[in-house]
Amino acid sequence: MKKRKKEKKLPVLLLEDIPNLGQRGEVVKVRPGYFRYLVSLGKVTLATKERLEGELKSMLLSSKIEERKVKVESLKEEIEKLVLEFKIKKGEKGQIFNPVTKEKIIKALEEKGIEISRSQIELKGKIEKEGEYEIIINLGYDIKARLKIKVTS
C-alpha cells in the first residue's frame, strides 16, 4: 500500500466573499489545487506578509470611502429636507442692509447640526432680493445637495 504525501494547505487572502470559505479580507488555508483555481478566477492571493499589508490597507481604504459616501448621501437627504428662512432689512430708498451671504448660510446650517465649509456652497455674491432660492452645496464624491432658502424682508 502506497502512502499518499499529505498536501500542505496554503494561506490565502480572500479578495471577495466566497460562500462556504470566508469573507473578503479574511485569511484562510486552502489546498494547492483549489488555490490555483481561485487565483485563476482572481478571487484570492497568496497571503504573504507584504501582500497582506498592501491588500488589507486598500480594502480598509475602500470600505472607509464607502462608509463616507453613505454618510454624505444621508447628509444630502438631510439638507434637502431643510428650508432656511432669512430676513433682510431694506432702507427707505430700497438699499439692503444685511444680505444673505455664505457665512449666514453656514451659521444657519450649524444651528441645525450640519457642518459644511465655505467652499462647498455654490453661491456667487450674495442674495439681496426677496424670494425663494435653491443653492447647490457640493458635498464631494460628485454628490450635490439642493438647499432651499426663503428670503423675506
DAUR-V441373 format. One record per residue. N is the residue number from 1. PHI is phi in degrees with one decimal (999 if undefined). PSI is psi in degrees with one decimal (NA if undefined). Layout:
# DAUR-V441373
N&PHI&PSI / N&PHI&PSI
This chain:
# DAUR-V441373
1&999&129.3 / 2&-83.4&137.9 / 3&-88.4&129.9 / 4&-81.7&135.3 / 5&-72.4&127.6 / 6&-72.2&126.2 / 7&-75.7&137.6 / 8&-82.8&140.8 / 9&-84.9&144.6 / 10&-102.1&136.8 / 11&-76.3&127.1 / 12&-128.4&150.8 / 13&-100.3&124.0 / 14&-79.5&126.4 / 15&-90.7&-11.1 / 16&-153.1&168.4 / 17&-67.7&132.4 / 18&-125.2&119.3 / 19&-55.7&142.0 / 20&63.2&12.2 / 21&-128.5&-51.6 / 22&166.5&179.4 / 23&-95.3&161.2 / 24&-56.0&133.4 / 25&91.6&-7.8 / 26&-84.8&150.8 / 27&-106.7&123.2 / 28&-130.7&162.8 / 29&-104.6&133.0 / 30&-133.5&161.5 / 31&-72.5&153.8 / 32&-54.8&-39.2 / 33&-65.1&-44.3 / 34&-66.7&-36.6 / 35&-60.3&-47.6 / 36&-60.1&-40.7 / 37&-63.0&-48.8 / 38&-65.9&-36.3 / 39&-64.2&-41.4 / 40&-61.7&-29.0 / 41&-85.6&-10.1 / 42&76.4&26.0 / 43&-97.0&-16.3 / 44&-139.5&166.5 / 45&-140.8&152.7 / 46&-62.7&133.9 / 47&-86.2&76.0 / 48&-89.7&162.4 / 49&-58.1&-46.4 / 50&-63.4&-46.1 / 51&-62.8&-41.5 / 52&-57.7&-47.5 / 53&-61.5&-47.1 / 54&-64.7&-51.5 / 55&-64.6&-44.6 / 56&-65.4&-36.8 / 57&-60.7&-46.9 / 58&-66.2&-35.0 / 59&-67.1&-41.8 / 60&-63.3&-43.4 / 61&-60.7&-47.3 / 62&-64.7&-34.8 / 63&-71.6&-34.8 / 64&-66.0&-40.3 / 65&-63.1&-42.3 / 66&-61.9&-44.6 / 67&-58.8&-44.7 / 68&-61.9&-41.8 / 69&-60.6&-41.6 / 70&-63.0&-42.7 / 71&-61.6&-43.0 / 72&-64.4&-40.2 / 73&-60.4&-43.9 / 74&-69.4&-33.6 / 75&-63.6&-40.4 / 76&-60.0&-47.1 / 77&-60.6&-41.7 / 78&-61.6&-44.8 / 79&-65.7&-40.5 / 80&-71.6&-16.7 / 81&-77.6&-24.9 / 82&-76.9&151.2 / 83&-132.3&110.5 / 84&-87.2&135.5 / 85&-113.2&132.8 / 86&-127.8&145.7 / 87&-110.0&135.0 / 88&-114.2&148.2 / 89&-99.6&135.6 / 90&-113.4&141.2 / 91&-81.5&-179.5 / 92&-64.0&-33.0 / 93&-94.4&13.4 / 94&87.8&7.2 / 95&-74.7&149.5 / 96&-97.2&132.8 / 97&-100.7&-34.9 / 98&-136.2&81.6 / 99&-68.3&162.5 / 100&-82.0&120.6 / 101&-116.3&173.7 / 102&-58.4&-39.6 / 103&-60.6&-43.4 / 104&-64.4&-38.7 / 105&-65.2&-44.2 / 106&-60.8&-44.4 / 107&-61.0&-44.4 / 108&-63.5&-38.7 / 109&-69.8&-36.6 / 110&-62.4&-37.2 / 111&-62.7&-28.2 / 112&-89.8&1.8 / 113&85.8&21.0 / 114&-114.9&122.7 / 115&-103.8&120.9 / 116&-138.2&163.0 / 117&-101.1&163.9 / 118&-56.6&-40.8 / 119&-69.6&-15.4 / 120&-80.7&-18.0 / 121&-87.6&124.3 / 122&-95.4&87.3 / 123&-140.4&122.4 / 124&-93.8&123.3 / 125&73.6&-138.5 / 126&-140.6&164.2 / 127&-92.7&119.9 / 128&-118.8&-0.5 / 129&-117.8&153.6 / 130&-70.7&158.4 / 131&136.4&-172.6 / 132&-110.3&136.2 / 133&-127.4&155.3 / 134&-124.1&116.5 / 135&-108.4&138.8 / 136&-93.5&132.3 / 137&-116.1&120.0 / 138&-85.0&113.0 / 139&-95.9&-0.3 / 140&92.3&170.4 / 141&53.3&34.0 / 142&57.4&28.3 / 143&-108.8&124.0 / 144&-122.3&134.8 / 145&-105.6&147.2 / 146&-105.4&117.9 / 147&-102.7&128.2 / 148&-92.0&135.0 / 149&-129.6&133.7 / 150&-114.7&125.1 / 151&-115.5&124.1 / 152&-126.0&163.5 / 153&-112.0&NA
